[in-house]
Structures are given as C-alpha cells and as structure tokens.
Amino acid sequence: MTLSKSGLTGAKLREAIHAAPTERKPLIEGLLYENSVLMTSADPGLGKSTTMINAIAQMSCGLPVFGVLQVPHPLRCYYIPWERGAQEAMERLRHMEEVIPINYENIVIKDQFICLDVTNAHHEKEIVATMKSDTAHWPKIDLSAQDPIYASVRGGLSGDEKASMFTRFSSKLMQEFKCANWFNHHNVKQSYSQDGSPIIKDDPFYGSIWLKAHCTGAYFMKKSDIGTTLINKKDSHGNLLSEIQLEFDADTYLSRAKNINEVGLIRDRAMTFCRASFHAKNAFTFKQFFGALGGCLQGVSTSYARRLLCTPPFNTILKKHKSNGGATLYEVTKAL
C-alpha cells in the first residue's frame, strides 16, 4: 500500500476543520448516523436479526424505521448474514413486503462470505473486492450490516488480538465505502448464583473490550412483554435514544417503537437544523425549516412548525428578515 496523501497541517488543516460538518447526519434518527459503528447484542433467538432486517427494509424505501425514527432518504444497505445464510432474511422480507414497499434495488444480501475469516488478509481483500463489484452500480454503500459478527472470525472474538483485527476490518470498510457499520453480536452465556437463580447483569456484552471501544453506539436487547427493548449502553456522540421499546407483530415480522415521543423528535430536528444553520451562517425560509422537520410526509403540520418558531428556545435565537415580494428569512443569531 502506498500512502500518497500528506498529513494535514497549517492552513490546510484549518480549512478541513471548517469544511467538516458540525454534526453527524442521521441515517436513522436517534439510532444510526453517518461514519459511525453501531452494535446491538442480545441472547440467541431474541430477534436481533429480524430487527435488523426490519430496519433495512424500511431504510431501503426511506420509511421511518420502527414506524417512528426518521430516515432522510432511501438508503443502500449491504447485508452479510455470517451464520445462517440468506434464506431466513428473505423469508422475513417476504412477510414485510406485504406492508412495506421495499426497494430491493437498494439491498444486497451476500451469504457467500460464510466460512471466510475477516482477520485473514486474503479473505479481507476478497470481501472488500466483492462488495465493490456487487455495488458498482450504486453511488455508495450507506450501511454495511453484519449478523452475527462472531461467525466472521475463526476462533471467536473473546480475545483481544482477534477483536482488534476485527475492528481493523470494520475501519477498512468505513474507509473504502464511506459507510456506517451496524453489527449484531451475542451476549455472554447466562450465569447462575449458588441457589440456582439467574444472575442479572447490567450489560452482558460478550467479547474483548476493544470491540465495544471501537463502536460509537451500543445497545443491549432484552425481552419484554410486548416484544423487545433496546437499552443504550454506549453513545460516543450524544445523539442516540436511551431506550427503544419495540412491539413485535408476528404476522408481518415488523416492530414498532412504542415509547418514542414524536413531538420531541421533531423539536430535536429543529434544534439540529438551527445549529447547522448557525455554524454555516445560512439564513433559511419557513419552507426550508418545515422540510427539515420532515414535512407533511412525516406528519408535521405547518401550524405546528410555525408555533415552534415562536416558542423557546427558537424565539430567542432567531431574527426575522422580511423582504418585499420574497419569503421571510430567519437568521440564527446565537448558538443553541
């Protein structure tokens, strides 16, 4: 490998810093962002694979994930089932397409990597080359989704050396494809006290600490009365939901988030948009503000968006500039 780029310093470093976005763009609002690594861990059979397929189906056509979490536009997902192959995923998708207009042009399922080892340099090179070939007609891969990751490494991920090599593979994918990574993983085996009762662990994550250190976000999935609950265990960038309660529909294999305050999410979108406008020194129209909240397609009314502009903290940071015959411009005068 030849390193052609020189390191950034001086004026070039300053230019790169000011050109970089001030906040990560969401792929799934509150759950997954650009240039990030998400890991969900759960006991076998709890539904983490179905939950991932659910999200991929909705991302492919730009629908809100779990019925609530906004997807900014249809996303291209490359799914690698490392253990049980493609059949189970296709069975789930067939049920889901009765409800969701899945865009199969935005999904690649690749099960030919089974038995390869991502810590083997030859295998890694073959995997990356195949992913490039499979997605040559795409502008880019938005998400690499892999399930379960322990099956991608010969000998498992409990040791530091194998885990460190796996994180290098993950970083390689992000560098090559400018994608986010979403990994499914297992928990540690259930342990019991001397009296035979199960020991409840706050975070039963399995494997080397280097795996979790590599992730920017991590969720522990546990069983609930209505389906499952995703409990946040790591949030490096401070943009993830702390808990997502999912109600599972056995007929469609889809889950819906039941505890998410949609009004709160709309306010978060407004805050994010205003922060970005302030840092970019861009004024905006009401139409642009309304679109940033999700617009009519996300169930946002124009009257609610206008009321939002008149309530704290927005009414304390915005300055209106009226123009003759043109749209009113809103200027963000200070940081949120």
Buried (B, 14 or more C-beta within 10 A) or exposed (E): EEEEEEEEEEEEEEEEEEEEEEBBEBBBBBBBBBBBBBBBBBBEEBBBBBBBBBBBBBBBBBBBBBBBBBBEEBBBBBBBBBBBEBEBBEEBBEBBEEBBEBBEEBBBBBBEBBEBBBBBEEBBEEBBEBBEEBBEEBEEBBBBBBBBBBBBBEEBBEBEEBBBBBBEBBEBBBEBBEBBBBBBBBBBEEEEEEEEEEEEEEEBBBBBEBBBEBBBBBBBBBEEEEBBBBBBBBBEEEBBBEEBBBBBEEEBBBBBBBEBEBEEBBBBBBBBBBBBBBBEEEBBEBEBBBBBBBBEEBEBEEEEBEEBBEEEEBEEBBEEEEEEEEEEBBBBEEEE
